[in-house]
């Protein structure tokens, strides 16, 4: 009972902002509820003072609810669909994932963007925007303002992609399959992938959606890799201080629940109609958690970071878009 009372005010504040964000997102789908949640949260938290007794609930929502959202999204994911399409798009996907991370870390160092922010931008660009950033942020112990900045950066290039990809696809003479693969591997947010690909054609839209779902499953191995990296980093620091650091503490257990939920969907235990509910619940929980992250973000610190992360996001995005086309060309899929 004490736990509930302690967190209720912050959860309710986050929920109120999330509901407004979802409504605004329905009016402007290209922006979406998640981005509105962050922006409204930042505006409220930095212009007004947070009401007394809300801080703990906001922190709970930004951390725990974010992890639950990833699990719920797993319930809407069929691994059988991913397996079928994944075999055809795997080589292109591996190239684009590598391009995103390599570009992010090389230019992150050149631009002197902080490591955690570089990681979030690289992860969001490589895999699936907000969901990937949400998955990796608790593992690398990212600050809320870094999460907000990374999602805003990835979102900006999603909007640009929705506008310019279809005419560029026609200019290059891409087939429905080719454009679907390009959109599915080079645009981050699912709604943006669907918007761009279905503008090009129904076949492109259907294929891009499955390719995008395949990318989403990469959250699992990448998150575990980062957990191992973080463990070794903390272990080294702990050894220097002669203290013990446990891998159990850093391991992303919610990723295993994400996989378990996906397996329940794949085996048919979660029916198709129920899977849609899981997906919608997961999306709303993402908006809820990101609203809390916005509330907890220090806008002054974000301003001090400057435009360099935006430039880094542009470089990583261009690297992914170009690599996808090059990989298709090399595979004879162009």
Legacy VTK file of the C-alpha trace (Angstrom):
# vtk DataFile Version 3.0
C-alpha trace
ASCII
DATASET POLYDATA
POINTS 334 float
0.000 0.000 0.000
2.853 2.373 0.855
4.454 1.648 -2.564
1.184 2.501 -4.341
0.709 5.764 -2.442
4.345 6.749 -3.029
4.127 6.352 -6.821
0.505 7.195 -7.627
0.847 10.957 -8.094
3.768 10.666 -10.513
2.108 7.868 -12.484
-1.142 9.864 -12.780
0.717 12.985 -13.940
2.567 10.936 -16.579
-0.714 9.294 -17.583
-2.450 12.653 -18.045
0.314 13.889 -20.344
0.347 10.563 -22.215
-3.389 10.730 -22.933
-3.025 14.235 -24.378
0.009 13.047 -26.386
-1.899 10.085 -27.836
-4.745 12.393 -28.872
-2.349 14.832 -30.553
-0.584 11.881 -32.178
-3.896 10.724 -33.687
-4.318 14.206 -35.188
-0.760 14.286 -36.532
0.212 10.615 -37.131
3.456 11.601 -38.829
4.676 12.945 -35.479
3.008 10.298 -33.289
2.135 10.104 -29.615
5.634 9.168 -28.437
7.244 12.388 -29.654
4.339 14.488 -28.354
4.744 12.720 -24.989
8.404 13.694 -24.749
7.786 17.282 -25.871
4.825 17.830 -23.531
6.732 16.238 -20.651
9.782 18.442 -21.239
7.590 21.548 -21.492
5.692 20.735 -18.279
8.728 19.680 -16.288
10.916 22.607 -17.283
8.407 25.468 -17.442
6.402 24.454 -14.360
7.639 22.903 -11.149
6.803 19.233 -10.710
3.984 18.855 -8.144
5.068 17.675 -4.715
5.215 13.910 -4.324
5.414 13.108 -8.060
9.163 12.517 -8.516
9.256 8.853 -7.420
6.214 7.927 -9.528
7.686 9.664 -12.571
10.956 7.756 -12.146
9.038 4.483 -11.749
7.079 5.167 -14.948
10.171 6.134 -16.931
12.042 2.964 -15.918
9.677 0.091 -15.098
6.803 0.946 -17.440
9.326 1.372 -20.256
10.490 -2.217 -19.751
6.918 -3.532 -19.516
6.168 -1.782 -22.815
8.911 -3.764 -24.563
7.458 -7.013 -23.174
3.963 -6.087 -24.382
5.313 -5.347 -27.865
6.794 -8.852 -27.886
3.280 -10.255 -27.483
2.353 -8.703 -30.817
5.338 -10.152 -32.680
5.201 -13.422 -34.627
8.650 -14.968 -35.013
7.446 -17.256 -37.835
6.771 -14.209 -40.038
10.107 -12.784 -39.022
11.901 -16.043 -39.885
10.407 -16.272 -43.376
11.148 -12.687 -44.353
14.299 -12.460 -42.294
16.122 -15.043 -44.399
15.570 -12.947 -47.516
16.501 -9.622 -45.916
19.133 -10.803 -43.402
22.227 -9.907 -45.411
20.978 -6.397 -46.163
19.957 -5.979 -42.527
23.363 -7.019 -41.195
25.038 -4.498 -43.487
22.733 -1.670 -42.376
23.080 -2.533 -38.681
26.860 -2.548 -39.012
26.823 0.721 -40.943
24.719 2.458 -38.280
26.912 1.405 -35.360
30.231 1.966 -37.135
29.172 5.421 -38.368
27.755 6.348 -34.958
30.891 5.407 -33.006
33.434 6.816 -35.482
31.678 10.151 -35.915
30.539 10.185 -32.288
34.213 10.317 -31.310
35.020 12.904 -33.976
32.109 15.116 -32.885
32.792 14.376 -29.198
29.230 13.273 -28.519
28.959 11.484 -25.118
29.202 7.689 -25.364
25.730 6.928 -23.992
24.028 9.410 -26.314
26.040 8.038 -29.237
24.893 4.529 -28.325
21.231 5.553 -28.143
21.354 7.325 -31.515
23.193 4.382 -33.093
20.721 1.879 -31.622
17.682 3.914 -32.647
18.977 4.358 -36.191
20.126 0.752 -36.577
17.050 -1.046 -35.271
13.706 0.563 -34.589
13.799 4.068 -33.261
12.025 4.650 -29.962
11.538 0.975 -29.065
15.233 0.197 -29.456
16.236 3.281 -27.492
13.742 2.294 -24.801
15.228 -1.204 -24.634
18.874 -0.194 -24.431
18.574 2.859 -22.145
18.189 0.983 -18.818
21.034 -1.365 -19.746
23.569 1.414 -20.333
22.041 3.516 -17.520
21.292 6.462 -19.818
20.114 9.806 -18.477
16.530 10.827 -19.295
17.623 13.904 -21.253
19.853 11.689 -23.425
16.901 9.398 -24.139
14.710 12.390 -25.022
17.411 13.895 -27.268
18.075 10.582 -29.049
14.391 9.900 -29.757
13.864 13.467 -31.004
16.873 13.088 -33.326
15.726 9.769 -34.769
12.178 11.109 -35.173
13.324 14.087 -37.238
14.955 11.877 -39.840
11.930 9.557 -39.873
9.784 12.495 -40.987
12.296 13.434 -43.680
12.408 9.810 -44.889
8.611 9.569 -45.203
8.661 12.659 -47.424
11.669 11.964 -49.649
11.948 8.162 -49.896
8.964 7.494 -52.247
10.021 10.044 -54.916
13.647 8.889 -54.619
12.489 5.288 -55.046
10.677 6.168 -58.263
13.667 8.178 -59.463
15.946 5.155 -58.952
13.386 2.780 -60.471
13.112 0.557 -57.392
10.697 -2.357 -57.593
7.962 -2.808 -54.988
10.124 -5.441 -53.298
13.255 -3.278 -53.513
11.572 -0.221 -52.047
9.947 -2.290 -49.301
13.361 -3.646 -48.329
14.893 -0.155 -48.448
12.150 1.395 -46.326
12.104 -1.535 -43.901
15.849 -1.360 -43.281
16.489 2.389 -43.517
13.493 4.006 -41.780
13.294 3.543 -38.034
9.820 3.962 -36.575
7.199 1.392 -37.652
4.546 4.003 -38.430
7.025 5.897 -40.622
7.996 2.687 -42.441
4.335 1.915 -43.127
3.587 5.493 -44.238
6.491 5.657 -46.694
6.162 2.124 -48.076
2.392 2.129 -48.622
2.749 5.483 -50.390
4.976 3.635 -52.847
2.566 0.707 -53.237
0.655 -2.016 -51.372
3.243 -4.708 -52.112
6.047 -2.438 -50.917
4.078 -1.635 -47.762
3.368 -5.254 -46.890
6.981 -6.319 -47.424
8.448 -3.317 -45.581
6.271 -4.022 -42.542
7.597 -7.570 -42.194
11.189 -6.440 -42.764
10.693 -3.862 -40.012
9.373 -6.544 -37.642
12.484 -8.577 -38.410
14.658 -5.607 -37.461
12.761 -5.347 -34.182
13.926 -8.820 -33.105
17.511 -7.560 -33.257
16.724 -5.816 -29.977
17.324 -9.196 -28.298
20.955 -9.963 -29.291
22.057 -6.310 -29.306
20.658 -5.722 -25.797
22.434 -8.808 -24.470
25.704 -7.683 -26.101
25.415 -4.285 -24.426
24.582 -5.956 -21.109
27.795 -7.988 -21.347
29.775 -4.868 -22.308
28.302 -2.901 -19.398
29.007 -5.772 -17.009
32.688 -5.933 -17.955
32.973 -2.162 -17.690
31.453 -2.117 -14.192
33.422 -5.227 -13.171
36.667 -3.494 -14.078
35.669 -0.482 -11.991
34.533 -2.747 -9.137
37.799 -4.724 -9.164
39.739 -1.479 -8.906
37.702 -0.658 -5.794
37.908 -4.312 -4.616
34.129 -4.790 -4.577
31.926 -7.435 -6.215
29.682 -6.646 -9.196
27.054 -9.183 -10.341
26.016 -9.873 -13.958
22.516 -10.642 -12.638
22.213 -6.987 -11.686
22.887 -5.677 -15.186
21.264 -8.430 -17.298
18.181 -7.172 -19.195
15.649 -9.726 -17.920
12.810 -7.878 -19.627
14.367 -8.828 -22.981
13.878 -12.508 -22.097
10.225 -11.748 -21.289
9.990 -9.962 -24.650
11.245 -13.155 -26.302
8.869 -15.306 -24.227
5.904 -13.145 -25.233
6.974 -13.416 -28.891
7.148 -17.213 -28.588
3.621 -17.281 -27.135
2.469 -15.335 -30.187
4.390 -17.590 -32.586
2.949 -20.809 -31.130
-0.590 -19.427 -31.331
-1.188 -19.248 -27.577
-1.636 -15.512 -28.093
-4.294 -15.267 -30.788
-4.181 -12.689 -33.572
-6.835 -10.421 -32.052
-5.114 -10.575 -28.670
-1.756 -9.871 -30.325
-3.159 -6.630 -31.708
-4.207 -5.651 -28.182
-0.683 -6.404 -26.900
0.763 -4.187 -29.643
-1.579 -1.286 -28.885
-0.998 -1.592 -25.128
2.754 -1.685 -25.725
2.596 1.429 -27.886
0.589 3.309 -25.262
2.988 2.241 -22.503
5.867 3.583 -24.621
4.061 6.944 -24.819
3.395 6.817 -21.069
7.031 6.063 -20.233
8.366 8.676 -22.654
6.031 11.280 -21.148
7.647 10.516 -17.780
11.105 10.728 -19.351
10.179 14.150 -20.720
9.034 15.253 -17.258
12.341 14.081 -15.815
14.543 15.681 -18.514
16.642 18.773 -17.933
16.168 20.952 -21.021
19.142 23.168 -20.083
21.455 20.138 -20.191
20.008 19.183 -23.595
20.755 22.686 -24.906
24.334 22.443 -23.612
24.788 19.275 -25.683
24.252 21.394 -28.804
23.580 20.299 -32.385
26.344 17.707 -32.617
24.039 14.753 -31.752
21.688 15.882 -34.540
24.618 15.904 -36.971
25.600 12.450 -35.722
22.034 11.216 -36.265
22.076 12.575 -39.829
25.376 10.822 -40.610
24.183 7.491 -39.163
20.871 7.731 -41.029
22.561 8.531 -44.374
24.987 5.643 -43.801
22.089 3.216 -43.264
20.073 4.484 -46.253
23.060 4.276 -48.605
24.259 0.909 -47.269
20.809 -0.644 -47.764
20.813 0.332 -51.445
24.424 -0.788 -51.956
23.745 -4.158 -50.278
20.687 -4.694 -52.480
22.751 -3.870 -55.548
25.484 -6.331 -54.557
22.875 -9.046 -53.906
21.169 -8.399 -57.238
17.989 -7.241 -55.498
18.162 -3.642 -56.714
LINES 1 335
334 0 1 2 3 4 5 6 7 8 9 10 11 12 13 14 15 16 17 18 19 20 21 22 23 24 25 26 27 28 29 30 31 32 33 34 35 36 37 38 39 40 41 42 43 44 45 46 47 48 49 50 51 52 53 54 55 56 57 58 59 60 61 62 63 64 65 66 67 68 69 70 71 72 73 74 75 76 77 78 79 80 81 82 83 84 85 86 87 88 89 90 91 92 93 94 95 96 97 98 99 100 101 102 103 104 105 106 107 108 109 110 111 112 113 114 115 116 117 118 119 120 121 122 123 124 125 126 127 128 129 130 131 132 133 134 135 136 137 138 139 140 141 142 143 144 145 146 147 148 149 150 151 152 153 154 155 156 157 158 159 160 161 162 163 164 165 166 167 168 169 170 171 172 173 174 175 176 177 178 179 180 181 182 183 184 185 186 187 188 189 190 191 192 193 194 195 196 197 198 199 200 201 202 203 204 205 206 207 208 209 210 211 212 213 214 215 216 217 218 219 220 221 222 223 224 225 226 227 228 229 230 231 232 233 234 235 236 237 238 239 240 241 242 243 244 245 246 247 248 249 250 251 252 253 254 255 256 257 258 259 260 261 262 263 264 265 266 267 268 269 270 271 272 273 274 275 276 277 278 279 280 281 282 283 284 285 286 287 288 289 290 291 292 293 294 295 296 297 298 299 300 301 302 303 304 305 306 307 308 309 310 311 312 313 314 315 316 317 318 319 320 321 322 323 324 325 326 327 328 329 330 331 332 333
